[in-house]
Amino acid sequence: MTILRMLLALALGFAPGAALAQAHPHAHAAPNGGQIQQIGAYEAELVVKGSDMMLYIVDDQEKKVDVSKFSATAVVLAKGNQQKTVEMIPSGENRLVGKVDFPVEGKFRATVTFRTAAGEAGKGRYNLDAR
């Protein structure tokens, strides 16, 4: 039974689409000074400046993606370990924006759910210094 469970776990790890739904950090520098995560087929850079939260989207060739029909929702860890939700909408060529209208202590921690016109593309977890 143990070998069967190991084989099943290994097979599930290589299931099509399993890797696409997970976010992975990137080693190259973020062009807008934020943090980059791979979300599905896209690279998503989260930047926080004051109360403005921006998500910049590029494809696997690092070309800007038209996000006019995309959206995102960020669940942010606010002061006092409260979870707050921020809706992000298109604003410009490859950018989604949202407002952080609550205090955050320490690092800015957020889980972003990114949606394309076809549906959910995946999630990315961010942990960055807000400016």
DOSE-100475 format. One line per field, with one value per atom (N, C-alpha, C, O): residue number from 1; residue in one letter; atom name; x negated, y, z negated. Coordinates in Angstrom, 2 decimals, padded with zeros to 5 digits. Last residue first. Example, Ala and Ser with C-alpha at 12.3 -4.5 7.8 and 13.67 -1.06 7.14 Angstrom:
BEGIN
nr	[2  2  2  2  1  1  1  1];
rest	[S  S  S  S  A  A  A  A];
atom	[N  CA  C  O  N  CA  C  O];
east	[-012.85  -013.67  -012.90  -013.41  -013.19  -012.30  -013.20  -014.24];
north	[-002.25  -001.06  000.03  001.14  -005.69  -004.50  -003.30  -003.32];
up	[-007.08  -007.14  -007.87  -008.04  -007.80  -007.80  -007.80  -008.46];
END
This chain:
BEGIN
nr	[131  131  131  131  130  130  130  130  129  129  129  129  128  128  128  128  127  127  127  127  126  126  126  126  125  125  125  125  124  124  124  124  123  123  123  123  122  122  122  122  121  121  121  121  120  120  120  120  119  119  119  119  118  118  118  118  117  117  117  117  116  116  116  116  115  115  115  115  114  114  114  114  113  113  113  113  112  112  112  112  111  111  111  111  110  110  110  110  109  109  109  109  108  108  108  108  107  107  107  107  106  106  106  106  105  105  105  105  104  104  104  104  103  103  103  103  102  102  102  102  101  101  101  101  100  100  100  100  99  99  99  99  98  98  98  98  97  97  97  97  96  96  96  96  95  95  95  95  94  94  94  94  93  93  93  93  92  92  92  92  91  91  91  91  90  90  90  90  89  89  89  89  88  88  88  88  87  87  87  87  86  86  86  86  85  85  85  85  84  84  84  84  83  83  83  83  82  82  82  82  81  81  81  81  80  80  80  80  79  79  79  79  78  78  78  78  77  77  77  77  76  76  76  76  75  75  75  75  74  74  74  74  73  73  73  73  72  72  72  72  71  71  71  71  70  70  70  70  69  69  69  69  68  68  68  68  67  67  67  67  66  66  66  66  65  65  65  65  64  64  64  64  63  63  63  63  62  62  62  62  61  61  61  61  60  60  60  60  59  59  59  59  58  58  58  58  57  57  57  57  56  56  56  56  55  55  55  55  54  54  54  54  53  53  53  53  52  52  52  52  51  51  51  51  50  50  50  50  49  49  49  49  48  48  48  48  47  47  47  47  46  46  46  46  45  45  45  45  44  44  44  44  43  43  43  43  42  42  42  42  41  41  41  41  40  40  40  40  39  39  39  39  38  38  38  38  37  37  37  37  36  36  36  36  35  35  35  35  34  34  34  34  33  33  33  33  32  32  32  32  31  31  31  31  30  30  30  30  29  29  29  29  28  28  28  28  27  27  27  27  26  26  26  26  25  25  25  25  24  24  24  24  23  23  23  23  22  22  22  22  21  21  21  21  20  20  20  20  19  19  19  19  18  18  18  18  17  17  17  17  16  16  16  16  15  15  15  15  14  14  14  14  13  13  13  13  12  12  12  12  11  11  11  11  10  10  10  10  9  9  9  9  8  8  8  8  7  7  7  7  6  6  6  6  5  5  5  5  4  4  4  4  3  3  3  3  2  2  2  2  1  1  1  1];
rest	[R  R  R  R  A  A  A  A  D  D  D  D  L  L  L  L  N  N  N  N  Y  Y  Y  Y  R  R  R  R  G  G  G  G  K  K  K  K  G  G  G  G  A  A  A  A  E  E  E  E  G  G  G  G  A  A  A  A  A  A  A  A  T  T  T  T  R  R  R  R  F  F  F  F  T  T  T  T  V  V  V  V  T  T  T  T  A  A  A  A  R  R  R  R  F  F  F  F  K  K  K  K  G  G  G  G  E  E  E  E  V  V  V  V  P  P  P  P  F  F  F  F  D  D  D  D  V  V  V  V  K  K  K  K  G  G  G  G  V  V  V  V  L  L  L  L  R  R  R  R  N  N  N  N  E  E  E  E  G  G  G  G  S  S  S  S  P  P  P  P  I  I  I  I  M  M  M  M  E  E  E  E  V  V  V  V  T  T  T  T  K  K  K  K  Q  Q  Q  Q  Q  Q  Q  Q  N  N  N  N  G  G  G  G  K  K  K  K  A  A  A  A  L  L  L  L  V  V  V  V  V  V  V  V  A  A  A  A  T  T  T  T  A  A  A  A  S  S  S  S  F  F  F  F  K  K  K  K  S  S  S  S  V  V  V  V  D  D  D  D  V  V  V  V  K  K  K  K  K  K  K  K  E  E  E  E  Q  Q  Q  Q  D  D  D  D  D  D  D  D  V  V  V  V  I  I  I  I  Y  Y  Y  Y  L  L  L  L  M  M  M  M  M  M  M  M  D  D  D  D  S  S  S  S  G  G  G  G  K  K  K  K  V  V  V  V  V  V  V  V  L  L  L  L  E  E  E  E  A  A  A  A  E  E  E  E  Y  Y  Y  Y  A  A  A  A  G  G  G  G  I  I  I  I  Q  Q  Q  Q  Q  Q  Q  Q  I  I  I  I  Q  Q  Q  Q  G  G  G  G  G  G  G  G  N  N  N  N  P  P  P  P  A  A  A  A  A  A  A  A  H  H  H  H  A  A  A  A  H  H  H  H  P  P  P  P  H  H  H  H  A  A  A  A  Q  Q  Q  Q  A  A  A  A  L  L  L  L  A  A  A  A  A  A  A  A  G  G  G  G  P  P  P  P  A  A  A  A  F  F  F  F  G  G  G  G  L  L  L  L  A  A  A  A  L  L  L  L  A  A  A  A  L  L  L  L  L  L  L  L  M  M  M  M  R  R  R  R  L  L  L  L  I  I  I  I  T  T  T  T  M  M  M  M];
atom	[N  CA  C  O  N  CA  C  O  N  CA  C  O  N  CA  C  O  N  CA  C  O  N  CA  C  O  N  CA  C  O  N  CA  C  O  N  CA  C  O  N  CA  C  O  N  CA  C  O  N  CA  C  O  N  CA  C  O  N  CA  C  O  N  CA  C  O  N  CA  C  O  N  CA  C  O  N  CA  C  O  N  CA  C  O  N  CA  C  O  N  CA  C  O  N  CA  C  O  N  CA  C  O  N  CA  C  O  N  CA  C  O  N  CA  C  O  N  CA  C  O  N  CA  C  O  N  CA  C  O  N  CA  C  O  N  CA  C  O  N  CA  C  O  N  CA  C  O  N  CA  C  O  N  CA  C  O  N  CA  C  O  N  CA  C  O  N  CA  C  O  N  CA  C  O  N  CA  C  O  N  CA  C  O  N  CA  C  O  N  CA  C  O  N  CA  C  O  N  CA  C  O  N  CA  C  O  N  CA  C  O  N  CA  C  O  N  CA  C  O  N  CA  C  O  N  CA  C  O  N  CA  C  O  N  CA  C  O  N  CA  C  O  N  CA  C  O  N  CA  C  O  N  CA  C  O  N  CA  C  O  N  CA  C  O  N  CA  C  O  N  CA  C  O  N  CA  C  O  N  CA  C  O  N  CA  C  O  N  CA  C  O  N  CA  C  O  N  CA  C  O  N  CA  C  O  N  CA  C  O  N  CA  C  O  N  CA  C  O  N  CA  C  O  N  CA  C  O  N  CA  C  O  N  CA  C  O  N  CA  C  O  N  CA  C  O  N  CA  C  O  N  CA  C  O  N  CA  C  O  N  CA  C  O  N  CA  C  O  N  CA  C  O  N  CA  C  O  N  CA  C  O  N  CA  C  O  N  CA  C  O  N  CA  C  O  N  CA  C  O  N  CA  C  O  N  CA  C  O  N  CA  C  O  N  CA  C  O  N  CA  C  O  N  CA  C  O  N  CA  C  O  N  CA  C  O  N  CA  C  O  N  CA  C  O  N  CA  C  O  N  CA  C  O  N  CA  C  O  N  CA  C  O  N  CA  C  O  N  CA  C  O  N  CA  C  O  N  CA  C  O  N  CA  C  O  N  CA  C  O  N  CA  C  O  N  CA  C  O  N  CA  C  O  N  CA  C  O  N  CA  C  O  N  CA  C  O  N  CA  C  O  N  CA  C  O  N  CA  C  O  N  CA  C  O  N  CA  C  O  N  CA  C  O  N  CA  C  O  N  CA  C  O  N  CA  C  O  N  CA  C  O  N  CA  C  O  N  CA  C  O  N  CA  C  O  N  CA  C  O  N  CA  C  O  N  CA  C  O];
east	[-005.83  -006.54  -005.65  -006.09  -005.98  -005.16  -005.97  -006.70  -007.74  -007.76  -006.93  -007.17  -005.90  -006.81  -006.74  -005.82  -004.74  -005.23  -006.28  -007.43  -002.17  -003.17  -003.50  -002.64  -001.07  -001.25  -002.42  -003.51  001.37  000.00  -000.06  000.80  003.40  003.18  001.69  000.87  005.18  004.41  004.26  004.88  007.09  005.80  004.93  004.05  010.57  009.43  008.15  008.12  011.66  011.87  010.60  009.69  011.36  011.74  012.00  012.51  010.40  011.75  012.26  013.47  008.72  008.73  010.18  011.08  007.82  008.82  008.68  008.53  006.01  005.99  006.96  006.93  005.80  006.46  006.63  007.30  003.21  003.92  004.49  003.78  002.60  002.82  003.72  004.85  000.16  001.41  001.41  000.37  -001.43  -001.20  000.16  001.17  -003.85  -002.57  -002.41  -003.15  -005.40  -005.39  -003.97  -003.01  -003.93  -005.08  -005.02  -004.63  -000.41  -001.59  -002.71  -002.47  001.82  001.09  -000.15  -000.85  005.07  003.66  003.10  003.81  006.96  006.87  005.39  004.54  007.38  007.92  008.00  008.95  005.91  005.71  006.14  005.36  007.37  007.07  006.97  007.84  006.00  006.94  006.48  005.34  005.50  005.28  006.38  007.50  003.59  004.80  004.51  003.39  002.03  002.06  003.48  004.42  001.34  001.12  001.20  000.52  002.63  002.30  002.19  002.89  005.09  003.94  003.67  004.40  006.51  006.17  004.91  003.80  008.92  007.98  007.78  008.71  009.07  009.69  008.66  007.64  009.37  008.46  009.08  009.54  010.51  010.83  009.90  009.66  009.39  009.25  009.53  008.87  010.26  010.30  010.24  010.95  008.47  009.27  009.17  008.13  008.14  008.05  009.01  010.19  006.22  007.49  007.25  006.28  004.02  004.22  005.61  006.11  003.69  004.46  004.78  005.71  003.76  003.38  004.29  005.49  004.22  004.26  003.81  003.53  003.40  003.32  003.17  002.13  005.63  004.48  004.55  005.62  006.49  006.81  005.54  004.51  007.42  006.32  006.87  007.64  008.49  008.92  007.74  007.12  008.70  008.00  008.64  009.23  009.33  009.56  008.75  008.19  009.56  009.05  009.45  009.86  009.96  011.03  010.62  011.26  007.64  008.93  010.10  011.12  004.98  005.76  007.17  007.81  002.68  003.88  004.78  005.28  -000.62  000.62  001.78  001.86  -003.99  -002.80  -001.55  -001.43  -006.27  -005.58  -004.31  -003.63  -007.70  -007.82  -007.28  -007.75  -006.97  -008.04  -008.33  -009.10  -004.79  -006.02  -007.21  -008.35  -003.40  -003.32  -004.67  -005.57  -002.54  -003.26  -003.13  -002.80  -000.95  -000.88  -001.67  -001.50  -000.97  -001.42  -001.52  -002.11  001.03  000.60  000.30  001.20  000.94  000.94  000.41  -000.54  002.40  001.89  002.04  003.12  002.11  002.30  001.63  000.46  001.48  002.74  003.03  004.09  -001.92  -000.89  000.37  000.33  -002.27  -002.80  -001.71  -000.69  -003.06  -002.23  -002.95  -004.08  -002.90  -003.57  -002.58  -001.41  -003.38  -002.59  -003.45  -004.56  -003.42  -004.23  -003.32  -002.59  -003.06  -002.29  -003.15  -003.57  -003.22  -004.03  -003.27  -002.87  -001.07  -001.47  -002.46  -002.54  000.16  -000.72  -001.31  -001.98  000.31  000.73  -000.28  -001.47  -001.80  -000.42  000.12  000.37  -004.78  -004.20  -002.80  -002.64  -005.44  -005.05  -004.53  -003.91  -007.51  -006.93  -006.62  -007.42  -007.20  -007.56  -006.82  -005.63  -008.39  -007.55  -008.10  -009.31  -009.63  -010.06  -009.24  -009.38  -009.05  -008.33  -008.65  -008.00  -010.57  -010.76  -010.08  -010.48  -012.30  -010.97  -011.08  -011.65  -014.89  -014.45  -013.07  -012.71  -014.51  -014.91  -014.28  -013.30  -013.40  -014.72  -015.09  -015.91  -010.09  -011.02  -012.31  -012.33  -007.93  -008.71  -009.66  -010.01  -004.83  -006.24  -007.00  -006.74  -001.58  -002.46  -003.89  -004.12  000.43  -000.37  -001.27  -001.67  001.64  002.47  001.68  002.20  -000.29  000.19  000.97  000.96  -000.70  -001.73  -001.24  -001.72  001.64  001.33  000.30  000.43  001.86  002.51  002.18  002.42  001.58  001.65  002.40  003.46  -000.24  001.03  001.04  000.56  -002.38  -002.65  -001.38  -001.44  -001.28  -002.21  -002.51  -002.85  000.08  000.85  -000.04  000.42  -002.09  -001.27  -000.46  -000.34  -002.97  -003.86  -003.07  -003.35  -000.73  -001.17  -002.08  -001.97  -000.77  000.38  000.00  000.36  -003.21  -003.01  -001.84  -001.91  -002.64  -003.73  -003.57  -003.77  -000.55  -000.31  -001.39  -001.10  -001.95  -000.81  -000.51  -000.25  -003.76  -004.27  -003.15  -003.38  -001.96  -002.80  -003.33  -003.35  -000.81  000.00  -000.85  -000.47];
north	[051.04  052.31  053.46  054.61  047.88  048.94  050.23  050.48  045.00  046.26  047.27  047.50  041.88  042.93  044.14  044.30  039.10  039.55  040.60  040.27  037.28  038.35  038.73  038.69  034.66  035.15  036.12  035.83  034.23  034.54  035.08  035.86  032.01  032.86  033.08  032.25  031.88  031.35  032.37  033.43  032.54  032.10  031.50  030.69  032.14  032.28  031.72  030.58  033.13  032.65  032.82  033.55  034.35  032.94  032.39  031.28  036.86  036.78  035.33  035.11  036.14  036.59  036.53  036.19  036.91  036.36  036.98  038.20  036.14  036.81  036.12  034.90  036.75  035.85  036.63  037.67  037.19  037.78  036.67  035.77  037.73  036.64  037.19  037.61  039.72  039.59  038.31  037.86  041.83  040.44  040.32  040.76  044.05  043.98  042.55  042.11  044.13  043.78  043.75  043.47  046.27  045.53  045.32  046.21  046.56  046.56  045.75  044.67  048.71  047.44  047.57  048.58  050.28  050.21  048.79  047.80  050.85  050.35  050.24  050.13  051.00  052.05  051.60  051.91  050.54  049.98  051.07  051.97  050.13  051.05  050.27  049.45  048.95  048.89  049.83  050.28  048.07  048.90  048.68  048.29  046.56  046.54  047.33  047.28  047.11  047.34  047.26  047.80  047.47  046.15  046.21  045.45  050.07  048.97  047.60  046.67  051.24  051.35  050.05  049.06  049.56  050.98  051.13  051.15  047.15  047.64  049.15  049.91  046.60  046.77  047.30  047.86  044.74  045.42  045.42  044.39  044.84  044.54  045.36  046.54  043.56  044.71  044.22  043.31  042.57  042.27  043.56  044.53  041.74  042.71  042.36  041.91  040.14  039.98  040.96  041.01  041.14  041.07  040.88  041.39  041.51  040.21  040.05  038.93  044.16  043.31  041.94  041.27  045.44  045.62  044.77  044.67  042.87  044.23  044.24  043.20  041.05  040.97  042.39  043.02  040.88  041.51  041.33  041.43  039.49  039.35  039.77  039.10  040.88  040.66  040.55  041.40  040.04  040.28  039.96  038.90  041.25  040.54  040.93  041.99  040.99  041.56  040.75  039.71  041.84  041.06  041.74  042.90  043.28  042.35  041.46  040.43  044.80  045.49  044.59  045.09  044.14  043.63  044.23  044.18  043.17  044.01  043.41  042.30  042.80  042.13  043.12  043.82  043.29  043.78  043.12  042.89  040.57  041.62  042.00  041.14  038.39  039.66  040.84  041.97  036.05  036.72  038.10  038.88  035.35  034.58  035.13  034.73  038.67  037.26  036.57  037.15  040.76  040.50  039.02  038.21  043.13  041.80  041.77  042.63  044.64  044.74  043.33  042.44  045.97  044.66  044.78  045.01  048.21  048.00  046.61  046.14  050.17  048.84  048.60  048.77  053.04  052.50  051.14  050.96  054.26  053.51  052.90  052.30  053.85  054.51  053.67  052.51  051.50  052.84  053.60  053.96  048.32  049.08  050.37  050.37  045.99  047.18  047.90  048.06  042.84  043.64  044.77  044.55  041.40  042.17  043.04  043.88  038.37  039.43  040.11  039.48  036.64  037.16  038.35  039.24  033.90  035.30  035.56  034.80  031.49  031.78  033.18  033.60  031.36  030.74  031.00  030.75  033.60  033.19  032.66  033.41  034.18  033.54  033.10  032.31  037.33  035.93  035.44  036.19  039.97  039.23  037.80  037.14  043.02  041.60  040.86  041.10  046.22  045.38  043.98  043.77  047.89  047.94  047.10  047.24  047.52  048.60  048.67  049.42  045.33  046.61  047.79  048.94  043.18  043.69  045.09  045.97  041.02  042.24  042.66  042.52  037.41  038.66  039.86  039.73  035.23  035.70  037.04  037.77  034.79  034.95  035.56  036.31  032.35  033.58  033.60  032.55  031.07  030.82  032.13  032.95  029.77  030.91  030.55  029.81  027.31  027.76  028.91  029.02  026.49  027.19  027.73  028.53  025.09  026.38  027.16  028.39  022.67  023.69  025.06  026.09  021.36  021.53  022.62  023.42  020.99  022.14  022.36  023.45  017.49  018.69  019.80  019.57  016.17  016.29  017.56  018.59  015.64  015.93  016.05  016.04  015.07  016.19  016.58  017.74  012.73  013.96  015.19  016.24  010.96  011.19  012.48  013.23  011.02  011.45  011.78  012.78  009.93  011.29  011.85  013.03  007.36  008.25  009.69  010.59  006.38  006.54  007.48  008.29  006.34  007.17  007.42  008.54  004.49  005.88  006.80  007.92  002.19  002.69  004.14  004.95  001.88  002.17  002.74  003.67  001.25  002.44  002.83  004.02  -001.20  000.00  001.26  002.25];
up	[-000.07  -000.01  -000.35  -000.35  -001.69  -001.06  -001.10  -002.05  -001.04  -001.78  -001.01  000.17  -000.69  -000.26  -001.18  -001.98  000.36  -000.93  -000.63  -000.34  002.03  002.01  000.57  -000.31  003.98  002.61  002.61  003.11  006.49  006.14  004.73  004.32  008.43  007.26  007.06  007.42  011.62  010.51  009.40  009.40  013.43  013.96  012.86  013.15  013.73  012.81  013.43  013.89  017.07  015.70  014.87  015.25  019.50  019.52  018.12  017.99  018.92  019.50  019.48  019.45  015.79  017.18  017.67  016.91  012.48  013.40  014.79  014.93  009.59  010.88  011.82  011.96  006.29  007.24  008.53  008.56  004.04  005.17  006.04  006.48  000.80  001.73  002.82  002.56  -000.91  -000.17  000.65  001.14  -003.14  -002.76  -002.09  -002.63  -003.78  -003.09  -002.58  -001.71  -007.03  -005.61  -005.06  -005.79  -009.46  -008.96  -007.45  -006.70  -009.19  -010.06  -009.41  -008.88  -007.58  -007.50  -008.39  -008.34  -007.61  -008.02  -007.93  -008.17  -004.59  -005.96  -006.32  -005.43  -001.85  -002.71  -004.17  -004.89  000.94  -000.39  -001.36  -001.67  004.08  002.98  001.67  001.35  007.23  006.12  005.03  005.04  010.71  009.52  008.49  008.80  013.28  012.48  011.22  010.70  016.41  014.97  014.42  014.99  019.06  018.46  016.93  016.24  019.82  020.73  020.05  020.44  017.44  018.32  019.05  018.89  015.28  015.30  016.14  015.61  014.15  015.16  015.07  014.83  010.54  011.85  012.85  012.44  007.60  008.53  009.92  010.41  004.27  005.68  006.56  006.29  001.32  002.22  003.64  004.14  -001.94  -000.51  000.30  000.01  -004.90  -004.14  -002.67  -002.20  -007.94  -006.48  -005.82  -006.15  -010.76  -010.07  -008.58  -008.02  -012.44  -011.77  -011.17  -011.07  -013.12  -014.03  -013.46  -013.92  -009.80  -011.21  -012.10  -011.87  -007.26  -007.79  -009.25  -009.84  -004.62  -006.06  -006.61  -006.45  -001.87  -002.49  -004.01  -004.60  001.02  -000.39  -001.13  -001.03  004.06  003.12  001.72  001.27  007.23  005.86  004.97  005.10  010.58  009.51  008.19  008.04  014.13  012.80  011.80  012.12  017.67  016.54  015.23  015.21  019.91  019.54  018.38  018.12  020.15  020.14  019.74  019.27  020.24  019.11  019.05  018.00  022.51  022.41  021.33  021.48  021.33  021.70  021.52  020.51  022.35  021.67  022.23  023.44  022.35  023.10  022.35  021.79  021.41  020.70  021.50  021.37  022.42  023.15  022.55  023.11  020.92  020.70  021.48  021.24  020.27  020.68  020.45  019.84  017.43  018.67  019.01  018.14  015.39  016.01  017.30  018.17  012.23  013.62  014.20  013.59  009.92  010.38  011.88  012.69  007.17  008.61  008.94  008.32  004.75  005.03  006.53  007.09  002.78  004.13  004.26  003.93  000.44  000.47  001.84  002.04  000.84  000.05  000.03  -000.36  003.15  002.85  002.13  002.72  004.13  003.20  002.88  002.40  006.74  006.23  005.31  005.65  008.16  007.23  006.67  006.19  011.26  010.33  009.47  009.99  012.76  012.12  011.06  010.09  015.71  014.61  014.07  014.82  016.77  016.69  015.56  014.59  016.77  017.90  017.86  018.80  013.31  014.56  015.64  015.45  012.18  011.94  013.25  014.19  010.67  011.86  011.47  010.54  009.21  009.04  010.39  011.14  008.10  009.22  008.80  008.13  006.38  006.30  007.40  007.62  007.46  006.61  006.49  006.49  009.31  007.91  006.96  005.74  011.91  011.24  009.75  009.01  012.77  013.43  012.73  012.93  010.67  010.98  011.57  010.92  011.82  011.14  011.60  012.77  011.69  012.32  011.61  010.89  010.34  009.93  010.54  009.98  009.02  010.12  009.64  008.67  007.40  007.44  008.63  009.17  008.52  008.27  008.33  009.22  007.87  008.14  007.76  006.81  009.54  008.42  008.84  010.00  011.83  010.86  009.68  008.90  013.25  013.76  012.73  012.76  012.03  011.89  012.33  011.84  012.81  011.39  011.18  010.26  015.55  014.96  013.50  012.98  015.35  016.19  015.49  014.90  012.57  013.29  014.13  013.68  011.00  012.41  013.23  014.46  008.55  008.64  010.07  010.34  009.07  008.86  008.96  009.41  009.18  010.38  010.24  011.21  006.52  007.59  008.85  009.52  005.23  004.90  005.99  006.34  006.40  006.58  006.30  007.06  005.44  006.88  007.18  008.10  002.70  003.20  004.69  005.16  002.62  002.20  002.72  003.15  003.48  004.25  003.90  004.79  001.39  002.73  003.60  004.37  -000.67  -000.76  000.60  000.94  000.00  000.00  000.00  000.63];
END
